[in-house]
Amino acid sequence: MEANSNRPDTSPRKLPARGLSTESVHAGELRQKPGDSITDPIFCASTFTFASTADLMDYVEGRSKREEYGRYGNPNEKSVEGKLAALDGAESAIVYSSGMAAIVGLLMAKLNAGDEIVFFDQCYHRSREFCAKHLARFGVVTRQVPTGDFAAMEAAITPNTKMLVSESPTNPHLTTVDLEQFVAIGKAHEVETLIDATLATPYNVRPIDWGVDYVLHSATKYMGGHNDLLAGAICGSEEKLDDVRQLRGILGGVNSPHNLYLLERGLKTFELRMQRHNENGQRVAEFLQSHRRVSQVYYPGLASHPTHDVAAAQMRGFGGLITFEVADADWQETARIVDAAEIPRIAPSLGGVESLIEQPMVMSYFNYSPAERERFGIADNMIRYSCGIENSDDLIADLKQALEA
Ligand SMILES: *Cc1c(COP(=O)(O)O)cnc(C)c1O
């Protein structure tokens, strides 16, 4: 279901020069490749050779651009980065070995002791943990404010604030953040902005078009799309990413050429997969909302979601991730529904071709206190469902039997 395909486009979203599939199939690749191969060969090389010292001098003195050592780059990485930048409408992209390596890589490059960041509190629990527990060890202050509360965000900004951070939509409550307001606050206070757009993907929203400085993806999810790899990316301007790229070469969170090839292969069908994820997400969310055993559904494409209007104005579709709560169920009864579903597999992660189901209270928050779980809005009766690309009729029939078992 394409939310705003019929409405006049009043957003600042610029159409990409070419369609997303044209970009994801061709961007970043050499037209004529080694061995005349149509696909990118996998360059299994930890290092790259120089024909002579003169050849090396050309490289050292900047007269030639080429690979040097695997931690600083390889040809498979160039192809993938070209595709990711094109999809997001960004000048540049840096690919990492995981989404977390990307977040850590960006924040370590940009923050110094004494700096502060302000972030919306609904977020991937490891991102929160890195900021609150580990950046703190290096003297960086993190301030969490309630998601979507722009007045609180603005009030938390001090002269030391260097970055505003949010996901959109958020995990697992699927709250959409108004990017126009988010960017306006950043610009007014001369603070850079970072959006984790893992759940949205550039098919549904391109934060760079809205003026966001850095876009983060866990490419493990929709970008790779096949539940077979881990990767992450930061997109932004060439200039802003220069120091981030330099630091990646030191931190070393890079991908193997094999992993990059898998990511490149996954990206070729990105747009087709997203169309199906969006369609399945909308249909399954509507089914869940209509079921008597479901008390609450969090999905940006439902008018009942508190941030539906923002999502409808800002996003092309709403993705495959749905969070819902089972009426009058404790955690054990909720677990019985998870166990009764036959198509989705029980696992963390999202955005792959296989549907996945999990109970956040058990999967990610079991070792948190009930008070902490309440603070983060993780209810015992909550289920997170990542729609894959299976047929929606089958996903719905399976969920129906699980809820009624
Ligand atoms: C999975 C995820 C991450 C972390 O990515 P990894 O590839 O698992 O390291 C960060 N943000 C969001 C929103 C995620 O879903």
The ligand as a MOL file (V3000), in Angstrom:
LIG
                    3D

  0  0  0     0  0            999 V3000
M  V30 BEGIN CTAB
M  V30 COUNTS 15 15 0 0 0
M  V30 BEGIN ATOM
M  V30 1 C 19.5060 -4.0340 14.0750 0
M  V30 2 C 19.5140 -2.5840 14.3160 0
M  V30 3 C 20.6820 -1.9010 14.6230 0
M  V30 4 C 22.0050 -2.6210 14.7880 0
M  V30 5 O 22.4250 -3.1630 13.5790 0
M  V30 6 P 23.3650 -4.4830 13.5000 0
M  V30 7 O 23.5580 -4.6620 12.0240 0
M  V30 8 O 22.6140 -5.5960 14.1480 0
M  V30 9 O 24.6090 -4.1580 14.2250 0
M  V30 10 C 20.6240 -0.5370 14.7850 0
M  V30 11 N 19.4450 0.1460 14.6600 0
M  V30 12 C 18.2940 -0.4830 14.3780 0
M  V30 13 C 17.0480 0.3090 14.2600 0
M  V30 14 C 18.2820 -1.8640 14.1930 0
M  V30 15 O 17.1300 -2.4760 13.9130 0
M  V30 END ATOM
M  V30 BEGIN BOND
M  V30 1 1 1 2
M  V30 2 1 2 3
M  V30 3 2 2 14
M  V30 4 1 3 4
M  V30 5 2 3 10
M  V30 6 1 4 5
M  V30 7 1 5 6
M  V30 8 2 6 7
M  V30 9 1 6 8
M  V30 10 1 6 9
M  V30 11 1 10 11
M  V30 12 2 11 12
M  V30 13 1 12 13
M  V30 14 1 12 14
M  V30 15 1 14 15
M  V30 END BOND
M  V30 END CTAB
M  END
